[in-house]
Structures are given as C-alpha cells and as structure tokens.
Amino acid sequence: MAQRQPEQQVVVLTGAGGRFGRILSRHLRAEPGLFPVLLTSDPDALERDDPAAEAVYQVTLADPESVAAVFRRIHEEQGDIDVLINNAAVITEPGFKDFVHKADDARVAESFAVNAAGALYCIRRTLGQGRDHGKKVINVLAGRALTGHERHVEYYASKAALYNATKTLAHDYPRHAFRNVMTGRIDLGDKGDSPDSMWRAFRAFILDPAPAPYREVYFRPRLEFTWRLLAYYWRHFRSCERNDVERS
Ligand SMILES: NC(=O)c1ccc[n+]([C@@H]2O[C@H](COP(=O)([O-])OP(=O)(O)OC[C@H]3O[C@@H](n4cnc5c(N)ncnc54)[C@H](OP(=O)(O)O)[C@@H]3O)[C@@H](O)[C@H]2O)c1
C-alpha cells in the first residue's frame, strides 16, 4: 500500500473511476504537496501510471458500514484526512423523459443512497476522526441543485439534498470549510465547462490556508451569473405565497 509523505495533504476523492474522477485524479497526482486517496467501486478499472504515488480503496458508497470501514483504514494507513472531494454520483440518463411513467424506483433509491447519503457518510467520517478543525469538503453538485430543472427528478433532488445538508454542516461546523460546486455541463470530450479550469478553483481552495467556511462555486461569466441569480431569486420571491397568521 502506497503511503503519503509527511508534508503531503491527504485528499480523498470519490468516484475516481468516472470521467471527471479520472481527470481530477490526474491533477491530484501532479501536485507534489497532495497525496491522492482514490475511492472507487472497481479498483481494477482505474488507470494507474505510478501506484506508489496514490492509495486506492474499494468502497460501496450506499452502504454506511463500508464507508465507515474504509475511512477507518484510511485514517490508520494514511493519517488524518485534509480534503474530501465528493465526486461520485448516479448521473442522468441521456434522453430520459417522463419521470411519472418511466422512472425506475431502484434507480431513484440508488441516486439518493449514493449522491446524498453516501456523500454524507463520507463527510461524517472525514470530520469525525482526527483533528476537529481545518478540514475541507468539496461537493461536485450541479447548478440545477439550487433551482430544480427538467426530467431528471431524482438526480437534481439528490444533489439538492447534499447542497442543503452542506449548508447546515457549514453553519454547525464553521471550523471546517465547505464548497458546493454548482457546475453546469462539464467538457468531457464534447462541450461544457473546462475541467482543467474547474480544477484550478479546487486547487486554490485546497491550498488556501484560511478559506471562508462556505462558498457556492459557479463557473459562469460574472455579469451573466449575477443576472441569472437575481432573476432566479426574483422568480422565487414571486412564487412565494405570503399569508398573515396568528401566532401563539
Ligand atoms: N458530466 C457532466 O457534464 C456533469 C455536469 C454536472 C455535474 N456533474 C457531476 O460531476 C460528477 C462526475 O460526473 P461524471 O460525468 O464524471 O460521471 P461518471 O463518468 O458517470 O462517473 C461517476 C462515478 O460515480 C461513481 N458511481 C456511480 N454510480 C455509483 C453507485 N451506484 N455507487 C457508487 N459509486 C457510483 C462511479 O465511480 P467509480 O467508477 O470510481 O466507482 C462512477 O464512475 C458527478 O457528481 C456529476 O453529478 C457532471
């Protein structure tokens, strides 16, 4: 089993075998100050140039016992965890339409079990062992986790669950730092946000000695982003029913 150098930060990445996970793994390997700990459902499928430069653990994210056991092992074998990147997810199905008639109940359950509960098990085990301050959590979400979107009901809703949980955690544990990454489509060979520029934002956070406790991270031109967010909150305000109520 590869082991980190004492000066390296331990960075745990889930979903390391996925498309974005493989890109993040490559960036983590290229940073001498970081030691990648790659979590995956299938270690044999990982592309590995230098097994000595990283540690790999098999985990079943939907199973809290599996997550607890793996995080205990990481702590024993690699030391305290500095950064957790929750990247694994049951993602959208291309072309899917009509949730009411065509959704698969098992996939709905699995989406919440992996995307929301699995990520929370990982956060709990990262923050719950070792030092009680200065740890960092990055959740790879989706911009639509905030706003809702079309068709992919369980995907956006499970991302929204983690979005919301992380805001609560950031409130309750301000000695750690949290980032909800509200990405749009990622360019994984087609079109979208550049994964390398996304990594630069992740890296800046990981290396920041005094980060803000919570930020929502967007990848959009500033003016366009400002306009969209204002429009969203205006629509939200207009959709709220405000009733007077007697209170005891
Ligand atoms: N692609 C996009 O345009 C886009 C847009 C917005 C947000 N995102 C987010 O970016 C992240 C990465 O997306 P991606 O496009 O790289 O997806 P991907 O290629 O499908 O990879 C997702 C990985 O998550 C893990 N995973 C999936 N189902 C699982 C299950 N049932 N149990 C345990 N692990 C499971 C697997 O990792 P292992 O193979 O290592 O087990 C899988 O390879 C996701 O959180 C996604 O929601 C992507």
The ligand as a MOL file (V3000), in Angstrom:
LIG
                    3D

  0  0  0     0  0            999 V3000
M  V30 BEGIN CTAB
M  V30 COUNTS 48 52 0 0 0
M  V30 BEGIN ATOM
M  V30 1 N -20.6560 15.2560 -16.7360 0
M  V30 2 C -21.2400 16.4550 -16.5760 0
M  V30 3 O -21.4370 17.2280 -17.5100 0
M  V30 4 C -21.6420 16.8980 -15.1770 0
M  V30 5 C -22.4030 18.0670 -15.0380 0
M  V30 6 C -22.7410 18.4930 -13.7540 0
M  V30 7 C -22.3030 17.7620 -12.6550 0
M  V30 8 N -21.5900 16.6300 -12.8400 0 CHG=1
M  V30 9 C -21.1700 15.8820 -11.6560 0
M  V30 10 O -19.7960 15.5680 -11.7630 0
M  V30 11 C -19.5310 14.3330 -11.0950 0
M  V30 12 C -18.8030 13.3810 -12.0330 0
M  V30 13 O -19.6200 13.1480 -13.1660 0
M  V30 14 P -19.1230 12.2690 -14.4080 0
M  V30 15 O -19.7170 12.8920 -15.6000 0
M  V30 16 O -17.6530 12.0570 -14.3420 0 CHG=-1
M  V30 17 O -19.8910 10.8960 -14.1210 0
M  V30 18 P -19.4710 9.4020 -14.4180 0
M  V30 19 O -18.4800 9.3140 -15.5120 0
M  V30 20 O -20.7450 8.6200 -14.5450 0
M  V30 21 O -18.7440 8.9670 -13.0650 0
M  V30 22 C -19.4530 8.9010 -11.8590 0
M  V30 23 C -18.7590 7.9210 -10.9380 0
M  V30 24 O -19.5110 7.8630 -9.7270 0
M  V30 25 C -19.4080 6.5540 -9.1850 0
M  V30 26 N -20.7390 5.9310 -9.0970 0
M  V30 27 C -21.7440 5.9390 -9.9860 0
M  V30 28 N -22.7720 5.1830 -9.5760 0
M  V30 29 C -22.4060 4.6800 -8.3820 0
M  V30 30 C -23.0300 3.8140 -7.4420 0
M  V30 31 N -24.2560 3.3240 -7.6580 0
M  V30 32 N -22.3410 3.5160 -6.3090 0
M  V30 33 C -21.1120 4.0120 -6.0860 0
M  V30 34 N -20.4510 4.8370 -6.9360 0
M  V30 35 C -21.1000 5.1550 -8.0660 0
M  V30 36 C -18.5580 5.7130 -10.1340 0
M  V30 37 O -17.2130 5.8170 -9.6970 0
M  V30 38 P -16.2560 4.5230 -9.6800 0
M  V30 39 O -16.2780 4.0090 -11.0940 0
M  V30 40 O -14.9520 5.0290 -9.2480 0
M  V30 41 O -16.8860 3.5770 -8.7040 0
M  V30 42 C -18.7350 6.4680 -11.4490 0
M  V30 43 O -17.6950 6.1850 -12.3260 0
M  V30 44 C -20.8890 13.8000 -10.6340 0
M  V30 45 O -21.0940 14.1630 -9.2880 0
M  V30 46 C -21.8670 14.5270 -11.5220 0
M  V30 47 O -23.1430 14.6530 -10.9430 0
M  V30 48 C -21.2520 16.1570 -14.0600 0
M  V30 END ATOM
M  V30 BEGIN BOND
M  V30 1 1 1 2
M  V30 2 2 2 3
M  V30 3 1 2 4
M  V30 4 1 4 5
M  V30 5 2 4 48
M  V30 6 2 5 6
M  V30 7 1 6 7
M  V30 8 2 7 8
M  V30 9 1 8 9
M  V30 10 1 8 48
M  V30 11 1 9 10
M  V30 12 1 9 46
M  V30 13 1 10 11
M  V30 14 1 11 12
M  V30 15 1 11 44
M  V30 16 1 12 13
M  V30 17 1 13 14
M  V30 18 2 14 15
M  V30 19 1 14 16
M  V30 20 1 14 17
M  V30 21 1 17 18
M  V30 22 2 18 19
M  V30 23 1 18 20
M  V30 24 1 18 21
M  V30 25 1 21 22
M  V30 26 1 22 23
M  V30 27 1 23 24
M  V30 28 1 23 42
M  V30 29 1 24 25
M  V30 30 1 25 26
M  V30 31 1 25 36
M  V30 32 1 26 27
M  V30 33 1 26 35
M  V30 34 2 27 28
M  V30 35 1 28 29
M  V30 36 1 29 30
M  V30 37 2 29 35
M  V30 38 1 30 31
M  V30 39 2 30 32
M  V30 40 1 32 33
M  V30 41 2 33 34
M  V30 42 1 34 35
M  V30 43 1 36 37
M  V30 44 1 36 42
M  V30 45 1 37 38
M  V30 46 2 38 39
M  V30 47 1 38 40
M  V30 48 1 38 41
M  V30 49 1 42 43
M  V30 50 1 44 45
M  V30 51 1 44 46
M  V30 52 1 46 47
M  V30 END BOND
M  V30 END CTAB
M  END
